[in-house]
Amino acid sequence: MKLSSDALQNRTLMKGAKIAVLGAARSGIAVSRLLAQAGSTVLLSDIKSAADLHLDWQKLENEGIEIEAGGHSRRILDCDLICISPGLPLTIPVLREATEQNIPIVGEIEISSWFCRDPIYAITGSNGKTTTTALSGEIISKCDSSTAVAGNIGLPFAEIVFGKARHGRVILEISSFQLETIVSFHPRIAVIMNLTANHLDRYPDFESYARAKLNILKNMTGQDILIYNLDDTYLRQKLGDALPRQLGFSLSKHSQEGAYWTNDKIMIHLEGKEYCIYIKNLLLRGPHNRYNMMVAAILATLDGIPEKIISRQISGFRGIEHRLELVRKFKEISFFNDSKATTVDSLIYGLRSFDGNIILIAGGKDKGGDFAEANTWLESRVKTAILIGQAADRMEETWKNIIPLKRSKTLKNAVEIAYSLAQPGDTVLLSPACSSFDMFQDYEDRGRQFKKLVTELK
């Protein structure tokens, strides 16, 4: 099978095609159903045992989806196309062999885009994309309830397009993993929040990671719009010759078109018109959230939403679960869940959101980030850090002369240690700077376990 940059042509190829879907999590199931509906013969494959998958086997088989559990068989190599879960690197043996045999390998985002008849707003970047996607969806859906939000946040994209429902637009949070395998994916509006070192356990270097992110531009034309961070020097240099119409956002630079933050308002310039979004009594913490708010304001303004509605929605937005989420105030100690902080940059943003007196819980699966980048903020904000997980050794080596450190083998014990150390007025902050897969199912599982442990403190 030969895919093209034409989504309609690729969609047509699915009728009667043999497709292997690797990964039977939510997005894998959703894209399998979508493909079966389109007339494909679908094999859904997972390395987990049948007992561990917790699937409604009968329902899926009734929809024409065959399932194999306990490993990826060689039947995958008899298929016309392979759809992979974002968590699967292209270097695993079955995918290396598929590449050698010229079997196309794509992701759920790519396939779903073939069936989407609505404008796509795609948001990516190293930090801030989840909050920006959620906030943009909340503002725009206030004026158009048909707006759909999907991707890495909430529903899989395939679930949105299944059943052929129409939407005013689809707002997607997109990861670098999902962008690695795009062929014809074509957003009407793309957002790149920032580019900083991330996932260096998967990519050989920062440039490789950045290339995956910038792949979002692959099929965009001069009729499309790119919104990007003017304060990110690397990003600004890389996007010099990008084809789409460019709108910048900044905390200090006044761009010809785009947005900047000044005092208590967001100023937006679009096609010779000026818009002013007043921001009052913010519920979102931290300077990084100003970037998120500017992007959401630009997207809403492009959609013609009045300034007063944008202002009201931004001011009242409480943020997302696991991102600087206040869990509890207990004995004058504040407990914050920032489990979504899976990078060093995210940790820095979290530390900058407080004046000081922080008891930090950090650590997890080491993604290869430079922990020393946080040194200045650790020294000025953190009283003690409690280290957990696989990355604890490297964190200790990096931070041992910066702040007092303690080690813990479990999150439960880390919470108990933090509580024993905290004084009235202190903040206990879970902000790991690492992914969660060494100890937890995902960052959500980590955050929810933290919240449960905090609420059980006596």
Secondary structure per residue as TSV (DSSP state, phi and psi in degrees):
chain	resnum	aa	ss	phi	psi
A	1	M	-	360.0	134.6
A	2	K	-	-116.7	115.4
A	3	L	-	-83.6	157.5
A	4	S	-	-129.3	-179.9
A	5	S	S	-83.1	5.1
A	6	D	-	-100.0	111.0
A	7	A	H	-62.2	-40.5
A	8	L	H	-62.1	-41.6
A	9	Q	H	-64.0	-41.8
A	10	N	H	-64.3	-40.6
A	11	R	H	-61.1	-41.3
A	12	T	H	-62.0	-33.6
A	13	L	H	-67.5	-18.1
A	14	M	T	-72.5	-25.1
A	15	K	T	-67.7	116.1
A	16	G	T	85.0	-2.9
A	17	A	-	-78.8	152.7
A	18	K	E	-95.7	117.2
A	19	I	E	-120.4	132.3
A	20	A	E	-102.6	128.1
A	21	V	E	-110.2	117.6
A	22	L	E	-99.4	115.9
A	23	G	-	112.4	109.5
A	24	A	-	-101.1	36.0
A	25	A	S	-83.6	-166.7
A	26	R	H	-60.9	-44.7
A	27	S	H	-70.1	-35.6
A	28	G	H	-63.9	-41.7
A	29	I	H	-65.5	-43.8
A	30	A	H	-62.7	-44.0
A	31	V	H	-73.1	-29.5
A	32	S	H	-63.6	-43.8
A	33	R	H	-64.8	-40.8
A	34	L	H	-61.9	-44.5
A	35	L	H	-67.6	-40.5
A	36	A	H	-62.8	-39.7
A	37	Q	H	-62.5	-31.8
A	38	A	T	-82.5	-1.1
A	39	G	T	97.8	13.2
A	40	S	-	-85.0	155.2
A	41	T	E	-93.3	116.1
A	42	V	E	-112.7	130.5
A	43	L	E	-113.1	114.5
A	44	L	E	-97.2	118.1
A	45	S	E	-122.3	139.4
A	46	D	-	-145.4	148.6
A	47	I	S	-78.7	-16.3
A	48	K	S	-71.6	155.9
A	49	S	-	-71.8	162.2
A	50	A	H	-58.5	-37.8
A	51	A	H	-67.3	-30.4
A	52	D	H	-85.7	-12.9
A	53	L	H	-79.7	-29.2
A	54	H	-	54.2	48.3
A	55	L	-	-99.8	154.0
A	56	D	-	-86.2	81.3
A	57	W	H	-57.2	-45.2
A	58	Q	H	-62.1	-42.1
A	59	K	H	-62.9	-45.1
A	60	L	H	-66.2	-41.6
A	61	E	H	-66.1	-33.6
A	62	N	H	-65.9	-25.4
A	63	E	T	-87.9	2.6
A	64	G	T	90.8	19.0
A	65	I	E	-103.7	121.9
A	66	E	E	-89.4	142.1
A	67	I	E	-123.4	135.9
A	68	E	E	-124.8	136.1
A	69	A	-	-122.0	161.7
A	70	G	S	85.6	12.9
A	71	G	S	140.3	158.6
A	72	H	-	-91.0	112.2
A	73	S	-	-80.1	172.9
A	74	R	G	-74.1	-5.8
A	75	R	G	-62.0	-25.3
A	76	I	G	-59.7	-35.1
A	77	L	G	-77.5	-5.3
A	78	D	G	-92.3	1.0
A	79	C	S	-89.4	161.3
A	80	D	S	-81.6	-25.0
A	81	L	E	-153.0	144.7
A	82	I	E	-119.4	130.0
A	83	C	E	-109.8	125.0
A	84	I	E	-111.8	151.1
A	85	S	-	-67.7	145.3
A	86	P	T	-57.4	-26.8
A	87	G	T	-76.1	-10.2
A	88	L	S	-89.4	117.3
A	89	P	-	-73.0	151.9
A	90	L	T	-71.3	-2.7
A	91	T	T	-91.1	-3.9
A	92	I	S	-68.2	151.0
A	93	P	H	-52.1	-46.5
A	94	V	H	-64.9	-32.6
A	95	L	H	-78.5	-33.5
A	96	R	H	-62.5	-41.8
A	97	E	H	-67.8	-38.2
A	98	A	H	-63.0	-39.8
A	99	T	H	-62.7	-42.0
A	100	E	H	-62.4	-31.1
A	101	Q	T	-90.9	6.8
A	102	N	T	61.4	32.3
A	103	I	-	-84.6	122.6
A	104	P	-	-61.1	139.1
A	105	I	E	-123.4	120.2
A	106	V	E	-134.3	176.5
A	107	G	E	-112.6	175.3
A	108	E	H	-61.6	-35.9
A	109	I	H	-62.0	-44.1
A	110	E	H	-62.2	-51.2
A	111	I	H	-62.1	-43.5
A	112	S	H	-61.4	-34.3
A	113	S	H	-65.3	-25.0
A	114	W	H	-66.2	-26.5
A	115	F	T	-103.9	0.2
A	116	C	-	-89.6	125.9
A	117	R	-	-105.5	11.2
A	118	D	S	-113.5	157.6
A	119	P	-	-60.5	138.8
A	120	I	E	-107.0	126.8
A	121	Y	E	-106.5	111.8
A	122	A	E	-108.2	126.2
A	123	I	E	-116.9	122.1
A	124	T	E	-134.6	-176.8
A	125	G	-	137.4	170.2
A	126	S	S	-79.8	-34.3
A	127	N	S	-141.0	146.6
A	128	G	S	91.4	-6.6
A	129	K	H	-69.3	-34.2
A	130	T	H	-67.8	-48.7
A	131	T	H	-61.2	-42.5
A	132	T	H	-63.7	-42.2
A	133	T	H	-63.4	-46.1
A	134	A	H	-63.7	-45.1
A	135	L	H	-66.0	-43.2
A	136	S	H	-60.7	-43.9
A	137	G	H	-62.7	-39.1
A	138	E	H	-67.1	-41.4
A	139	I	H	-68.1	-50.3
A	140	I	H	-70.1	-37.4
A	141	S	H	-68.6	-18.0
A	142	K	H	-62.2	-32.4
A	143	C	H	-103.6	-16.3
A	144	D	-	-144.3	97.7
A	145	S	T	-68.8	-10.1
A	146	S	T	-80.4	-6.1
A	147	T	-	-59.1	134.3
A	148	A	E	-113.6	140.8
A	149	V	E	-119.9	128.1
A	150	A	E	-155.1	-166.7
A	151	G	E	95.0	-130.8
A	152	N	S	-72.3	-6.6
A	153	I	S	-117.8	123.7
A	154	G	S	71.1	-122.0
A	155	L	B	-79.3	147.0
A	156	P	-	-64.5	148.6
A	157	F	H	-55.8	-41.1
A	158	A	H	-60.3	-33.2
A	159	E	H	-69.4	-30.2
A	160	I	H	-70.1	-41.7
A	161	V	H	-88.1	-14.1
A	162	F	G	-62.1	136.1
A	163	G	G	88.7	-3.3
A	164	K	G	65.7	23.7
A	165	A	-	-67.4	148.8
A	166	R	-	-100.5	148.5
A	167	H	-	-133.3	154.7
A	168	G	S	-62.1	-37.7
A	169	R	-	-167.5	158.9
A	170	V	E	-115.2	121.7
A	171	I	E	-100.9	118.4
A	172	L	E	-115.1	136.0
A	173	E	E	-92.1	125.7
A	174	I	-	-123.2	134.4
A	175	S	-	-97.6	167.4
A	176	S	H	-63.5	-35.6
A	177	F	H	-60.8	-41.4
A	178	Q	H	-70.3	-29.3
A	179	L	H	-81.8	-13.1
A	180	E	T	-60.5	-34.5
A	181	T	T	-114.9	22.1
A	182	I	-	-74.8	149.7
A	183	V	S	-122.7	-55.5
A	184	S	S	-120.7	2.7
A	185	F	-	-52.1	125.6
A	186	H	-	-140.8	94.8
A	187	P	-	-75.4	144.2
A	188	R	S	-71.0	-39.6
A	189	I	E	-129.5	130.3
A	190	A	E	-116.2	142.0
A	191	V	E	-122.8	129.3
A	192	I	E	-117.2	108.3
A	193	M	-	-68.4	-42.1
A	194	N	-	-179.0	168.2
A	195	L	-	-137.2	110.6
A	196	T	-	-134.5	162.2
A	197	A	-	-55.6	128.5
A	198	N	-	-158.8	155.3
A	199	H	-	54.0	36.9
A	200	L	T	-76.2	1.0
A	201	D	T	-82.3	-13.1
A	202	R	T	-110.6	-36.9
A	203	Y	S	-101.9	144.9
A	204	P	S	-67.2	-26.5
A	205	D	S	-161.3	172.9
A	206	F	H	-61.4	-38.9
A	207	E	H	-60.2	-39.0
A	208	S	H	-65.6	-42.8
A	209	Y	H	-63.0	-44.8
A	210	A	H	-62.9	-39.0
A	211	R	H	-60.9	-39.1
A	212	A	H	-62.7	-43.2
A	213	K	H	-63.5	-45.2
A	214	L	H	-71.5	-8.4
A	215	N	G	-62.2	-16.0
A	216	I	G	-59.1	-24.0
A	217	L	G	-85.1	-5.4
A	218	K	T	-49.9	-43.8
A	219	N	T	-112.5	10.6
A	220	M	-	-80.9	149.2
A	221	T	-	-123.1	-177.2
A	222	G	T	-67.0	-11.7
A	223	Q	T	-85.9	-8.7
A	224	D	S	-98.4	174.2
A	225	I	E	-124.7	133.9
A	226	L	E	-115.8	124.6
A	227	I	E	-109.9	125.7
A	228	Y	E	-145.6	164.7
A	229	N	E	-84.6	110.1
A	230	L	T	-68.4	-21.4
A	231	D	T	-83.1	-5.9
A	232	D	-	-93.3	102.0
A	233	T	H	-58.4	-46.5
A	234	Y	H	-60.1	-46.3
A	235	L	H	-64.0	-42.9
A	236	R	H	-59.4	-40.4
A	237	Q	H	-69.7	-38.7
A	238	K	H	-70.6	-26.6
A	239	L	T	-96.5	9.2
A	240	G	T	-52.5	-42.4
A	241	D	T	-106.3	14.4
A	242	A	-	-62.0	141.3
A	243	L	S	-70.0	-41.2
A	244	P	S	-63.0	160.1
A	245	R	E	-62.2	128.7
A	246	Q	E	-103.4	130.3
A	247	L	E	-121.8	121.0
A	248	G	E	-95.7	159.6
A	249	F	E	-136.4	144.4
A	250	S	E	-156.4	154.4
A	251	L	S	-87.0	-9.5
A	252	S	S	-140.8	-32.7
A	253	K	-	-86.9	135.4
A	254	H	-	-96.3	103.0
A	255	S	-	-85.7	160.0
A	256	Q	S	-61.5	-42.7
A	257	E	S	-132.6	132.9
A	258	G	E	137.4	-147.1
A	259	A	E	-138.9	151.6
A	260	Y	E	-144.3	157.6
A	261	W	E	-100.8	131.3
A	262	T	E	-141.9	121.9
A	263	N	T	53.3	-115.2
A	264	D	T	-111.0	32.7
A	265	K	E	-150.3	157.5
A	266	I	E	-105.4	122.8
A	267	M	E	-99.7	130.6
A	268	I	E	-124.7	132.0
A	269	H	E	-116.8	120.7
A	270	L	E	-139.2	119.9
A	271	E	T	49.2	46.6
A	272	G	T	81.8	-1.7
A	273	K	E	-107.2	148.1
A	274	E	E	-113.6	136.1
A	275	Y	E	-124.8	142.5
A	276	C	E	-124.5	118.3
A	277	I	E	-109.2	106.6
A	278	Y	E	-78.7	135.0
A	279	I	-	-117.3	119.8
A	280	K	-	-131.6	145.4
A	281	N	S	50.1	53.9
A	282	L	-	-62.0	139.9
A	283	L	-	-96.5	-21.0
A	284	L	S	-78.2	134.4
A	285	R	-	-92.5	154.9
A	286	G	S	90.5	143.2
A	287	P	T	-65.2	-28.0
A	288	H	H	-62.1	-28.3
A	289	N	H	-69.5	-16.8
A	290	R	H	-65.7	-37.2
A	291	Y	H	-61.5	-46.1
A	292	N	H	-59.5	-41.0
A	293	M	H	-68.9	-38.4
A	294	M	H	-62.7	-43.4
A	295	V	H	-64.0	-45.4
A	296	A	H	-60.5	-38.4
A	297	A	H	-66.0	-40.1
A	298	I	H	-63.5	-48.2
A	299	L	H	-59.6	-43.6
A	300	A	H	-66.1	-39.8
A	301	T	H	-65.6	-40.8
A	302	L	H	-59.9	-30.3
A	303	D	T	-86.7	3.9
A	304	G	T	80.5	19.0
A	305	I	-	-80.0	132.1
A	306	P	-	-58.8	147.9
A	307	E	H	-58.4	-37.8
A	308	K	H	-64.4	-38.6
A	309	I	H	-68.3	-42.7
A	310	I	H	-60.2	-46.1
A	311	S	H	-60.0	-46.3
A	312	R	H	-64.4	-42.0
A	313	Q	H	-69.5	-40.6
A	314	I	H	-65.6	-45.8
A	315	S	H	-62.9	-31.3
A	316	G	T	-95.1	1.3
A	317	F	-	-75.3	127.2
A	318	R	-	-93.3	-1.7
A	319	G	-	91.6	-173.3
A	320	I	-	-113.1	159.9
A	321	E	T	-62.0	139.9
A	322	H	T	76.5	8.8
A	323	R	S	-123.8	99.5
A	324	L	S	48.6	47.6
A	325	E	E	-91.4	120.7
A	326	L	E	-70.3	117.8
A	327	V	E	-89.3	-45.1
A	328	R	E	-167.5	145.4
A	329	K	E	-111.2	118.9
A	330	F	E	-137.7	121.0
A	331	K	T	54.3	41.0
A	332	E	T	65.6	19.0
A	333	I	E	-109.7	132.0
A	334	S	E	-100.1	132.3
A	335	F	E	-112.2	121.1
A	336	F	E	-118.5	133.6
A	337	N	E	-99.2	109.9
A	338	D	-	-122.0	43.9
A	339	S	T	-62.0	-23.0
A	340	K	T	-74.4	-6.3
A	341	A	-	-77.0	85.7
A	342	T	-	-101.1	7.5
A	343	T	S	-129.2	163.8
A	344	V	H	-63.7	-40.7
A	345	D	H	-58.2	-42.9
A	346	S	H	-63.8	-38.0
A	347	L	H	-60.6	-45.2
A	348	I	H	-60.8	-44.0
A	349	Y	H	-58.4	-41.5
A	350	G	H	-63.8	-45.3
A	351	L	H	-63.3	-37.3
A	352	R	H	-69.5	-13.1
A	353	S	T	-82.6	-4.9
A	354	F	S	-128.0	154.8
A	355	D	-	-78.2	-22.6
A	356	G	S	153.5	-163.0
A	357	N	-	55.0	47.4
A	358	I	E	-101.9	133.0
A	359	I	E	-101.0	111.3
A	360	L	E	-98.5	135.9
A	361	I	E	-111.3	119.0
A	362	A	E	-138.5	161.9
A	363	G	-	120.5	167.1
A	364	G	-	154.6	-149.0
A	365	K	B	-74.9	124.8
A	366	D	-	-72.7	120.7
A	367	K	-	-100.0	6.9
A	368	G	-	87.7	12.1
A	369	G	-	-71.6	162.5
A	370	D	-	-91.8	98.3
A	371	F	G	-64.1	-23.0
A	372	A	G	-65.4	-21.2
A	373	E	G	-61.1	-22.8
A	374	A	G	-90.5	-1.7
A	375	N	H	-54.5	-47.8
A	376	T	H	-59.5	-44.2
A	377	W	H	-74.6	-32.6
A	378	L	H	-63.1	-46.4
A	379	E	H	-62.2	-36.5
A	380	S	H	-90.2	-14.9
A	381	R	H	-121.0	-27.7
A	382	V	E	-105.4	129.7
A	383	K	E	-81.8	-42.8
A	384	T	E	-153.0	143.6
A	385	A	E	-115.4	136.3
A	386	I	E	-109.5	121.9
A	387	L	E	-104.1	134.9
A	388	I	-	-130.7	163.9
A	389	G	S	79.3	-173.8
A	390	Q	T	-61.0	-34.8
A	391	A	T	-82.9	-1.9
A	392	A	H	-59.2	-39.4
A	393	D	H	-61.4	-46.8
A	394	R	H	-70.4	-36.2
A	395	M	H	-62.4	-44.2
A	396	E	H	-62.3	-42.8
A	397	E	H	-62.6	-35.8
A	398	T	H	-78.9	-35.9
A	399	W	H	-106.6	-0.1
A	400	K	T	-62.3	-26.0
A	401	N	T	-100.9	8.6
A	402	I	T	-103.7	-48.8
A	403	I	S	-143.4	160.8
A	404	P	-	-64.6	139.9
A	405	L	E	-127.5	147.9
A	406	K	E	-134.1	155.7
A	407	R	E	-113.9	148.4
A	408	S	-	-144.3	141.7
A	409	K	S	-85.6	-18.8
A	410	T	S	-134.0	157.5
A	411	L	H	-66.6	-37.3
A	412	K	H	-58.3	-47.9
A	413	N	H	-66.1	-35.8
A	414	A	H	-63.0	-41.0
A	415	V	H	-64.9	-41.3
A	416	E	H	-63.8	-42.2
A	417	I	H	-64.3	-45.0
A	418	A	H	-60.0	-43.6
A	419	Y	H	-64.5	-38.3
A	420	S	H	-68.7	-27.5
A	421	L	H	-87.9	-26.3
A	422	A	-	-72.6	142.2
A	423	Q	-	-110.7	160.9
A	424	P	T	-52.7	132.1
A	425	G	T	96.9	-11.3
A	426	D	-	-81.4	163.9
A	427	T	E	-121.8	125.8
A	428	V	E	-95.6	119.7
A	429	L	E	-123.6	117.4
A	430	L	E	-86.3	107.6
A	431	S	-	-143.7	86.2
A	432	P	-	-70.2	-28.8
A	433	A	S	63.6	14.8
A	434	C	S	-145.5	161.2
A	435	S	B	-75.8	176.3
A	436	S	S	-108.6	-3.7
A	437	F	T	-72.3	-6.0
A	438	D	T	-77.1	-26.8
A	439	M	T	-129.5	-17.1
A	440	F	S	-134.8	166.9
A	441	Q	S	-67.4	-41.4
A	442	D	S	-166.6	-178.5
A	443	Y	H	-65.8	-27.3
A	444	E	H	-68.2	-43.4
A	445	D	H	-60.3	-43.8
A	446	R	H	-60.8	-46.4
A	447	G	H	-64.3	-40.2
A	448	R	H	-70.7	-35.7
A	449	Q	H	-65.2	-40.3
A	450	F	H	-60.4	-46.4
A	451	K	H	-62.5	-39.6
A	452	K	H	-63.7	-44.0
A	453	L	H	-63.1	-39.2
A	454	V	H	-68.4	-42.5
A	455	T	H	-69.1	-20.0
A	456	E	T	-89.3	-4.5
A	457	L	-	-62.4	140.3
A	458	K	-	-129.7	360.0
